């Protein structure tokens, strides 16, 4: 079938199409599409030879890219039978589809390409090809597991098998019995993966050289060694030095060997569990284990778990090892302190007496606050001791006893120090007015944790809002509807109006007090009061942008808006259409910042007086003139002249020599006179409007001025001056001397 793939005629047709398609797409993009896009975006005037060259270069780049990408696209979309040999190879390299090998199981080229990409596809090849050395070598080189699908004959081929086990030792399991007994093959396998010793022959599992290689790679491979070698000290030493738990596979004699056991527990403390009973009682062995793993104390002998030196070493390494210490040592303050300093949770294993010791408990909660949970009931019920602990971390009170959290006298002592501890009091005490009073006196936000009764108590709420009016948020319905409480809250914090009752938000006295304190509070006033001119004026006088929350009617009130924009021009944004169309209001705003022209009415954005004021304040405000900078000459002329005057003033300020000041005065006067005669209405901003009509000599002169005074406003004239040459400006040489003097002065 491959004859169809490699047909010369097919290949010639394919190659010709590939070249033609690439050239056609590249030329279309470079010659027509790119220039058309540039012309559409920037106008036909920008099309020049440079753009053409760039477009052509882009076209050539696209041509080259398509020529290279096209084969990959064809590989994906064309049936295999139509592909030339080179594309068939690409398809197989990139896709290695199983059905390709299934379709051509006897085709050596197809199978080789497939297994080189994914070794396991060998399973779909024919029996004949699974017996082909070259094909199988390619497969196992890609993935050792492919050896599983090779023929019986090749699984006995030493070269093929070596190639597999070098890559992954476990492949030894797929080899023939003969090769599992081949020392060279097995050595390669166990050197790569010690556990491969499991699949070696019994004879080689008893070979000291092979076993040493295996346990050096993975200590636990000792489990597959012969009984004889598991009793060999040099083999076991290598194994336990590599992996401590391998000690469990050593012979009983070696698990009682102090040298071997020390090596094991030094590598992995928990390996102490596999040692003999004698060595579990050996202080040197146990100390080595505990220095690496404190909790290995669990496997030490009863005597050593009662040895203060041993236990101290254990709890210093891991506080939780206290669990395995003797009862006597769990009552030893020195040992317990060491344990809880390392891990606060270890407090749970201390004796009842020490869990009642404030010194021990302090150390524990300093390491982990939740350790208080394991302190004695007596301590957690002691207000004095709890006061000491809570002083460092108030969250600890939640671990206090139920009795303490329900004791009003004890809780009064605690909330008087920290009001927010009220949240840990019992439900009954959070409803106790006396307790809550003490709490909110210390911290107004404690009102949040109070019960319904104190929240509705006028006196309690007053204590809270006197500190921060916003605490009204946590008051009950009764205080939030009390006019005296409402006034007290908004005087302290105007925003507290948000939490007042609907009735109080409609009370003019309360609302006035609120907006006088914070203009933004107007947003929480009733609809009726947001339409009250007196209230709104008070709000905008405090904060101009409060105008945003005034009624539609008042946002159209000239007096109110004028008051707002006098404070901050940006308040015009919140004004209604009436003030936006009021010349006086808008003039006040744009005089502060030209950008505010954006919020003026369409008519005023075309008014020459308003626009001139805006442009003098910020020439970039031109972007808000209708048509984005295209208006009649009569409207913009004052701004253009004003711009020139501003530049002139800037230059005069910076240049000190009177002679050159006179020169510049004549120059700018000439430009201003010329500006008056201009009739072309097209411009971007006043500077480009004037510069468009400069003569080369004027441009050169302005360039000199800008250079000498570093006047950034005349950078555009300076740019124009670069293009000036002697042919277009015969007077330039004589002008150079003037410019030289300007530069010096």
C-alpha positions in Angstrom: 0.0 0.0 0.0 2.9 2.3 0.6 3.6 2.4 -3.2 0.6 4.8 -3.4 2.2 7.0 -0.7 5.6 7.3 -2.4 4.2 7.9 -5.9 6.5 10.4 -7.7 3.5 12.0 -9.5 1.6 12.5 -6.3 4.7 14.0 -4.7 5.3 16.5 -7.6 1.6 17.6 -7.5 1.8 18.0 -3.7 5.0 20.0 -3.9 3.7 22.3 -6.6 0.5 23.0 -4.7 2.5 23.7 -1.5 4.6 26.4 -3.2 1.7 28.0 -5.1 -0.6 28.2 -2.0 2.3 29.7 0.1 3.1 32.4 -2.5 -0.5 33.2 -3.2 -1.4 33.8 0.5 1.8 35.7 1.3 1.4 38.0 -1.8 -2.3 38.6 -1.0 -1.4 39.6 2.5 1.7 41.7 1.7 0.5 43.5 -1.4 -3.2 44.0 -0.8 -4.5 43.3 2.7 -1.8 45.0 4.9 -1.8 48.3 2.8 -5.6 48.3 2.7 -5.7 48.0 6.6 -3.1 50.8 7.0 -5.0 53.0 4.5 -8.3 52.4 6.4 -6.8 53.1 9.8 -4.5 56.0 9.1 -5.5 57.4 5.7 -4.1 56.9 2.2 -1.5 59.7 2.8 0.6 57.4 5.0 1.1 54.9 2.2 4.7 55.3 1.0 7.7 53.2 -0.1 8.6 52.3 3.5 5.1 50.9 4.2 5.2 49.0 0.9 8.6 47.4 1.7 7.4 46.5 5.2 4.2 44.9 3.7 6.3 43.0 1.2 8.6 41.7 3.9 5.6 40.6 6.0 4.3 38.8 2.9 7.6 36.9 2.4 7.6 36.0 6.1 4.0 34.6 5.8 5.0 32.8 2.6 7.8 31.1 4.4 5.7 30.2 7.4 2.9 28.8 5.4 5.4 26.7 3.3 6.6 25.2 6.6 3.2 24.8 8.3 1.3 23.4 5.4 2.8 19.9 5.7 1.6 19.7 9.3 -1.9 20.8 8.3 -2.0 18.3 5.5 -0.8 15.6 7.9 -3.9 16.3 10.1 -6.6 16.6 7.4 -5.5 14.3 4.6 -6.1 10.5 4.6 -2.9 8.4 4.9 -3.2 6.9 1.5 -2.8 10.3 -0.2 0.3 11.4 1.7 3.8 11.2 0.3 6.4 9.2 2.4 7.8 12.3 4.1 4.4 13.4 5.3 3.5 9.9 6.4 6.6 10.0 8.6 5.5 13.4 10.0 2.0 12.0 10.7 3.4 9.0 12.5 6.0 11.0 14.5 3.4 13.5 15.6 0.4 11.3 16.1 1.6 7.7 16.5 -2.0 6.6 16.2 -2.6 3.0 17.2 -4.9 2.4 14.3 -2.0 3.2 11.9 0.0 0.2 13.2 -3.2 -1.9 13.4 -3.9 -1.1 9.7 -0.3 -1.9 8.7 1.0 -4.5 11.2 3.4 -6.1 8.7 4.8 -2.9 7.4 8.2 -2.5 9.0 8.6 1.2 8.2 5.2 2.1 9.7 5.8 0.0 12.8 9.3 1.4 13.3 8.1 4.9 13.1 5.2 4.2 15.5 7.3 2.3 18.2 10.0 5.0 18.1 7.3 7.4 19.3 5.5 5.1 21.6 7.1 1.8 22.5 3.9 0.1 23.6 2.4 0.2 20.1 4.6 -2.9 19.5 1.7 -5.0 20.8 -0.2 -4.2 17.6 2.6 -5.2 15.3 2.5 -8.6 13.6 4.2 -11.7 15.2 6.9 -11.4 12.6 7.8 -7.8 13.5 7.6 -8.5 17.2 10.4 -11.0 16.4 12.4 -8.4 14.5 15.5 -7.3 16.5 15.7 -3.8 15.0 12.0 -3.0 15.6 12.0 -4.4 19.2 15.2 -2.5 20.1 13.5 0.7 18.9 10.5 -0.1 21.1 12.3 -1.0 24.3 14.7 2.0 23.8 11.5 4.2 23.9 9.9 2.3 26.7 11.3 -0.7 28.6 7.7 -2.1 29.1 7.6 -2.9 25.4 9.8 -5.9 26.1 6.6 -7.5 27.4 5.3 -7.6 23.8 8.5 -8.9 22.1 8.6 -12.5 21.0 9.8 -15.3 23.3 13.0 -15.5 21.3 13.8 -11.8 21.7 13.0 -11.8 25.4 15.9 -14.2 25.6 18.1 -11.9 23.5 20.7 -10.5 25.8 21.2 -7.3 23.8 17.5 -6.5 23.7 17.1 -7.3 27.4 20.1 -5.2 28.5 18.7 -2.3 26.6 15.4 -2.6 28.5 16.8 -3.2 32.0 19.3 -0.4 31.8 16.4 1.9 31.2 14.2 0.5 33.9 15.2 -2.4 36.2 11.7 -3.8 36.6 11.8 -4.9 32.9 13.7 -7.9 34.3 10.3 -9.6 35.0 9.6 -9.8 31.3 12.9 -11.6 30.4 13.3 -15.3 30.0 14.3 -17.6 32.9 17.7 -18.0 31.5 18.4 -14.3 31.5 17.0 -13.9 35.0 19.9 -16.1 35.9 22.4 -14.1 33.9 24.6 -12.1 36.3 25.4 -9.3 33.9 21.8 -8.7 33.0 20.6 -8.9 36.7 23.4 -6.5 37.8 22.3 -3.9 35.2 18.7 -4.3 36.4 19.3 -4.0 40.2 21.8 -1.2 39.7 18.9 0.7 38.1 16.2 -0.5 40.4 17.1 -2.4 43.6 13.7 -4.0 43.8 14.3 -5.9 40.6 16.1 -8.4 42.8 12.7 -9.9 43.3 12.7 -11.2 39.7 16.2 -12.5 39.7 16.8 -16.2 40.0 17.2 -17.8 43.4 20.8 -18.4 42.7 21.5 -14.7 42.0 19.4 -13.7 45.1 22.1 -15.5 47.0 24.9 -13.8 45.1 26.6 -11.3 47.4 27.8 -9.1 44.6 24.3 -8.8 43.1 22.6 -8.3 46.4 25.0 -5.6 47.5 24.3 -3.7 44.3 20.6 -4.1 44.9 20.5 -2.9 48.5 22.9 0.0 47.8 20.3 1.2 45.3 17.3 0.5 47.6 17.8 -0.8 51.1 14.4 -2.6 51.3 15.6 -4.9 48.4 17.1 -6.8 51.3 13.7 -8.5 51.6 14.4 -10.4 48.3 17.9 -11.5 49.3 18.5 -15.1 50.4 18.2 -16.0 54.1 21.9 -16.5 54.2 22.7 -13.0 52.9 20.1 -11.4 55.2 22.4 -12.7 58.0 25.5 -11.2 56.3 26.6 -8.1 58.3 28.3 -6.3 55.4 25.1 -6.7 53.2 22.8 -5.6 56.0 24.9 -2.6 56.9 24.7 -1.3 53.3 20.9 -1.9 53.3 20.1 -0.1 56.7 22.5 2.7 55.9 20.5 3.3 52.8 17.1 2.7 54.3 16.7 2.3 58.1 13.4 0.2 57.9 15.3 -2.4 55.9 16.3 -3.6 59.4 13.1 -5.5 59.6 14.3 -7.9 56.9 17.7 -8.6 58.6 18.2 -11.8 60.5 17.3 -12.0 64.2 20.9 -12.1 65.1 21.7 -8.9 63.2 18.7 -7.1 64.6 20.4 -7.6 67.9 23.8 -6.3 66.6 24.4 -2.9 68.1 26.6 -1.7 65.2 23.9 -2.6 62.6 21.0 -1.2 64.7 22.8 2.1 65.4 23.2 2.5 61.6 19.5 1.8 61.1 18.1 4.1 63.8 20.5 6.9 62.8 19.0 6.7 59.3 15.4 6.3 60.5 14.5 6.7 64.2 11.4 4.6 63.9 13.6 1.6 63.0 13.9 1.1 66.7 10.7 -0.9 66.5 12.5 -3.6 64.6 15.4 -4.1 67.0 15.7 -6.8 69.6 14.2 -6.3 73.1 17.8 -6.1 74.5 18.7 -3.2 72.3 15.4 -1.4 73.0 16.8 -1.2 76.5 20.2 0.0 75.4 20.6 3.7 76.3 23.1 4.5 73.5 20.9 2.9 70.8 17.8 4.6 72.0 19.5 8.0 72.3 20.6 7.7 68.7 17.1 6.9 67.6 15.5 9.7 69.7 17.9 12.4 68.4 16.4 11.8 64.9 12.8 10.9 65.9 11.5 11.8 69.4 8.3 9.7 69.0 10.5 6.6 68.7 10.4 6.7 72.5 7.2 4.6 72.0 9.5 1.6 71.2 12.0 2.1 74.0 11.9 -0.2 77.0 9.8 0.6 80.1 13.0 1.5 82.0 14.2 4.0 79.5 10.8 5.6 79.2 11.3 6.4 82.8 14.8 7.7 82.3 14.7 11.5 82.7 17.8 12.0 80.4 16.3 9.9 77.6 12.8 11.4 77.9 14.2 15.0 77.9 16.1 14.2 74.6 12.8 12.8 73.1 10.5 15.7 74.0 13.1 18.3 73.0 13.1 16.7 69.5 9.3 16.2 69.5 7.1 17.5 72.3 4.4 14.9 71.5 6.8 12.2 72.6 5.6 13.1 76.1 2.7 10.6 75.4 5.2 7.7 75.7 7.0 8.9 78.8 6.3 7.2 82.1 3.5 8.5 84.4 6.2 9.8 86.8 7.9 11.9 84.2 4.7 13.2 82.8 4.4 14.8 86.2 7.9 16.2 86.1 7.7 20.0 85.5 11.1 20.2 83.9 10.2 17.5 81.3 6.7 18.9 80.7 8.0 22.4 80.2 10.5 21.1 77.5 7.6 19.3 75.8 5.1 22.1 75.7 7.7 24.6 74.6 8.4 22.4 71.6 4.7 21.6 71.0 1.8 23.2 72.9 -0.5 20.3 72.1 1.7 18.1 74.4 -0.1 19.6 77.3 -2.8 17.0 76.9 -0.3 14.3 78.0 0.9 16.2 81.1 -0.4 15.1 84.5 -3.5 16.7 85.9 -1.4 18.6 88.4 0.8 20.2 85.7 -2.2 21.0 83.5 -3.3 23.1 86.4 0.0 24.9 86.6 -0.2 28.4 85.2 3.5 28.5 84.3 3.2 25.3 82.2 0.0 26.4 80.6 1.4 29.8 79.7 4.3 28.1 77.9 1.9 25.8 76.1 -0.5 28.5 74.9 2.4 30.7 73.9 3.4 27.9 71.5 -0.2 27.1 70.5 -3.2 29.0 71.8 -5.6 26.1 71.4 -3.5 24.1 73.9 -5.6 25.9 76.6 -8.3 23.4 75.7 -6.2 20.8 77.6 -5.6 22.9 80.7 -7.4 21.6 83.8 -11.0 22.5 84.5 -9.9 24.2 87.7 -7.5 26.6 85.8 -10.0 27.4 83.1 -12.5 28.3 85.8 -10.0 30.6 87.6 -10.7 34.3 86.6 -7.3 35.5 87.8 -5.4 32.9 85.9 -7.5 33.3 82.8 -7.0 37.1 83.1 -3.2 36.5 82.9 -3.6 34.2 79.8 -6.2 36.4 78.0 -4.0 39.5 78.4 -1.7 37.9 75.9 -4.3 36.4 73.6 -8.0 37.3 74.1 -9.2 34.4 71.9 -8.1 32.1 74.7 -11.3 32.9 76.7 -13.3 30.6 74.4 -11.5 27.7 76.0 -12.4 28.8 79.5 -14.8 26.7 81.5 -18.5 27.0 81.0 -18.8 27.9 84.7 -16.4 30.9 84.3 -18.1 32.2 81.2 -21.3 32.2 83.1 -20.0 33.8 86.2 -21.0 37.5 86.1 -18.5 38.7 88.7 -15.6 37.0 87.0 -16.7 38.1 83.5 -17.1 41.7 84.7 -13.4 41.7 85.7 -12.4 40.4 82.2 -14.7 42.6 80.0 -13.6 45.7 82.0 -10.1 45.0 80.7 -11.2 44.0 77.1 -14.8 44.7 76.1 -14.8 42.4 73.1 -14.3 39.4 75.4 -18.1 39.7 75.8 -18.4 37.5 72.7 -17.1 34.5 74.8 -19.5 35.1 77.7 -22.5 32.8 78.1 -25.7 33.7 76.4 -27.2 34.7 79.7 -24.4 37.2 80.6 -24.5 38.7 77.1 -28.1 39.6 78.0 -27.0 41.1 81.4 -27.1 44.9 81.2 -24.5 45.4 83.9 -21.9 43.1 82.2 -22.6 44.7 78.8 -22.3 48.2 80.2 -18.9 47.5 81.4 -18.0 45.9 78.1 -19.2 48.8 75.9 -17.6 51.4 78.2 -14.3 49.7 77.5 -15.0 49.1 73.7 -18.1 50.4 71.9 -17.9 47.5 69.4 -18.7 45.1 72.2 -22.3 46.1 71.5 -22.2 43.7 68.5 -21.9 40.7 71.0 -24.6 41.9 73.4 -28.0 40.2 73.6 -31.4 41.7 72.6 -32.1 43.3 76.0 -28.9 45.5 76.2 -29.1 46.4 72.5 -32.5 47.9 73.2 -31.3 49.7 76.3 -31.0 53.5 75.6 -28.3 54.0 78.3 -26.1 51.1 77.0 -26.4 52.3 73.3 -25.6 55.9 74.3 -22.4 54.6 76.0 -21.4 52.9 72.7 -22.3 55.7 70.2 -20.6 58.3 72.4 -17.3 56.6 71.3 -18.3 55.9 67.7 -21.6 56.8 66.2 -21.3 53.9 63.7 -21.9 51.6 66.7 -25.6 52.4 66.1 -25.4 49.6 63.6 -25.7 47.1 66.5 -28.4 48.9 68.4 -31.9 47.5 68.7 -35.0 49.0 67.1 -35.9 51.2 70.1 -32.6 53.2 70.3 -32.4 53.5 66.5 -35.8 55.3 66.6 -34.9 57.5 69.5 -34.2 61.1 68.5 -31.8 61.8 71.3 -29.8 58.7 70.4 -29.9 59.5 66.7 -28.6 63.0 67.3 -25.8 61.8 69.5 -24.8 59.2 66.9 -24.7 61.5 63.8 -22.9 64.3 65.7 -20.1 61.7 66.4 -20.2 60.2 62.9 -22.5 61.5 60.2 -22.5 58.1 58.5 -24.4 56.7 61.5 -27.5 58.1 59.7 -27.4 54.9 57.7 -28.5 52.9 60.7 -31.1 55.3 62.1 -34.8 54.4 61.7 -36.7 55.5 58.7 -38.5 58.1 60.8 -35.2 59.6 62.0 -33.8 59.7 58.4 -36.8 61.9 57.7 -36.2 64.2 60.7 -34.7 67.5 59.5 -32.8 68.1 62.7 -31.1 64.8 62.8 -30.3 64.9 59.0 -28.9 68.4 59.3 -26.6 67.3 62.1 -25.5 64.3 60.0 -24.7 66.2 56.8 -22.9 69.0 58.7 -20.6 66.3 60.2 -20.3 64.4 56.9 -21.7 65.6 53.6 -21.8 62.0 52.2 -24.5 61.2 54.8 -27.0 62.9 52.5 -27.3 59.6 50.7 -29.0 58.1 53.7 -31.5 60.9 54.2 -35.1 60.4 53.1 -36.3 61.3 49.6 -38.1 64.3 51.0 -35.0 65.8 52.8 -32.8 65.1 49.8 -35.1 67.6 48.1 -34.7 70.2 50.9 -32.5 73.0 49.7 -31.3 73.9 53.2 -30.2 70.3 53.9 -28.5 69.9 50.5 -26.6 73.2 50.8 -25.3 72.1 54.2 -24.2 68.7 52.7 -22.4 70.2 49.6 -20.8 72.9 51.8 -19.3 70.1 53.8 -18.5 67.9 50.8 -19.1 69.1 47.3 -19.6 65.6 45.8 -22.6 65.1 48.1 -24.5 66.8 45.2 -24.6 63.4 43.7 -27.3 62.4 46.3 -29.4 65.4 46.1 -32.8 65.2 44.3 -33.1 65.7 40.6 -34.7 69.0 41.2 -31.8 70.3 43.4 -29.2 69.0 41.1 -30.7 71.3 38.6 -30.7 74.2 41.0 -28.1 76.9 39.9 -27.4 78.1 43.5 -26.8 74.7 44.9 -24.6 73.6 42.0 -22.6 76.8 42.0 -21.9 76.3 45.7 -20.6 72.8 44.9 -18.4 73.7 42.0 -16.9 76.7 43.8 -15.5 74.1 46.2 -14.6 71.5 43.7 -15.0 71.8 39.9 -15.7 68.1 39.5 -19.0 68.5 41.2 -20.3 69.5 37.8 -20.3 65.8 36.9 -23.2 65.4 39.4 -25.1 68.4 38.3 -28.3 68.2 36.2 -28.6 69.5 32.6 -29.7 73.0 33.7 -26.4 74.0 35.6 -24.4 72.2 33.0 -25.8 74.6 30.5 -25.3 77.6 32.7 -22.4 79.7 31.5 -21.5 81.1 34.9 -21.5 77.7 36.6 -19.4 76.1 33.8 -16.9 79.0 33.7 -16.3 78.6 37.5 -15.7 74.9 37.0 -13.4 75.0 33.9 -11.4 77.9 35.4 -10.3 75.4 38.1 -9.7 72.5 35.7 -10.1 72.5 31.9 -10.9 68.8 31.9 -14.3 69.5 33.5 -15.4 70.8 30.1 -16.3 67.2 29.5 -19.4 67.7 31.8 -20.6 71.0 30.2 -23.6 71.0 27.9 -23.0 70.6 24.1 -23.8 74.3 23.6 -21.3 75.5 26.1 -18.6 73.1 24.8 -18.9 75.1 21.6 -19.0 78.5 23.4 -15.8 80.4 22.5 -15.5 82.1 25.9 -16.0 78.8 27.9 -13.7 76.9 25.6 -11.0 79.6 25.8 -11.0 79.5 29.6 -10.8 75.7 29.6 -8.0 75.6 27.1 -6.0 78.3 28.9 -6.3 76.2 32.0 -5.5 72.9 30.2 -5.1 72.8 26.5 -5.8 69.0 26.5 -9.5 69.9 27.2 -9.8 70.4 23.4 -10.7 66.7 23.3 -14.1 67.5 24.8 -15.0 70.1 22.1 -17.7 68.5 19.9 -16.3 66.7 16.9 -13.1 66.1 18.9 -11.3 69.2 17.7 -13.1 70.3 14.5 -14.9 73.6 15.0 -14.9 76.9 13.2 -12.0 79.4 13.2 -14.0 82.1 14.9 -14.6 79.9 17.9 -11.0 78.6 18.4 -9.2 81.8 17.4 -9.1 83.3 20.9 -7.7 80.0 22.3 -5.1 79.8 19.6 -4.0 83.3 20.3 -4.1 82.7 24.0 -1.9 79.6 23.5 0.7 81.7 21.7 0.6 84.3 24.4 1.1 81.7 27.0 4.1 80.2 25.2 5.4 83.7 24.7 5.1 84.5 28.4 6.8 81.3 29.3 9.8 82.2 27.0 10.0 85.8 28.3 10.1 84.5 31.8 13.0 82.2 31.0 15.1 84.4 28.7 16.9 87.2 30.5 18.6 89.1 27.6 16.3 92.1 26.6 17.6 92.1 23.0 16.3 88.6 22.4 13.1 89.3 24.3 12.3 92.0 21.7 13.1 89.6 19.0 10.7 87.0 20.4 8.0 89.6 20.9 8.2 90.5 17.2 8.2 86.8 16.3 5.1 85.9 18.4 3.3 89.1 17.4 3.8 88.1 13.8 2.4 84.6 14.5 -0.6 86.0 16.4 -1.4 88.4 13.5 -1.1 85.5 11.1 -3.4 83.4 13.3 -6.1 86.1 12.9 -6.0 85.6 9.1 -6.4 81.8 9.2 -9.5 80.4 7.8 -8.9 76.6 7.8 -11.0 75.1 10.7 -9.2 71.8 10.9 -7.0 71.4 14.0 -6.0 68.9 16.7 -5.0 71.5 19.4 -4.1 75.2 19.3 -0.3 74.5 18.9 -0.7 72.3 15.8 -3.3 74.7 14.4 -0.7 77.6 14.4 2.4 75.5 13.6 0.7 74.2 10.4 1.1 77.7 8.9 4.6 78.5 10.0 7.1 79.5 7.4 10.5 77.6 7.5 12.2 80.7 9.1 9.5 81.0 11.8 9.8 77.2 12.5 13.6 77.5 12.8 13.3 80.5 15.0 10.9 78.7 17.3 13.2 75.7 17.3 16.0 77.9 18.6 13.7 79.5 21.2 12.6 76.1 22.4 16.2 74.9 22.6 17.4 77.9 24.5 14.6 78.0 27.1 13.7 74.3 27.1 10.1 75.3 26.5 8.2 72.0 26.1 5.2 73.8 24.6 7.0 74.5 21.4 8.3 71.0 20.7 6.2 70.7 17.6 7.7 73.8 15.9 11.1 72.4 16.8 10.2 69.2 15.1 9.2 71.1 12.0 12.5 72.9 12.0 14.4 69.7 11.5 13.0 69.4 8.0 14.1 72.9 7.0 17.0 73.1 4.6 18.9 75.9 2.8 16.9 75.5 -0.4 13.5 76.1 1.3 14.9 78.7 3.6 17.7 80.8 2.1 17.7 83.1 5.1 18.6 80.3 7.5 22.4 80.9 7.5 21.9 84.4 8.7 19.4 83.2 11.3 22.0 80.8 12.7 23.9 83.6 14.3 20.7 84.8 16.1 19.9 81.3 17.3 23.5 80.9 18.5 23.1 84.1 20.6 19.8 82.8 21.9 21.3 79.5 22.9 24.1 81.3 24.8 21.7 83.7 26.6 
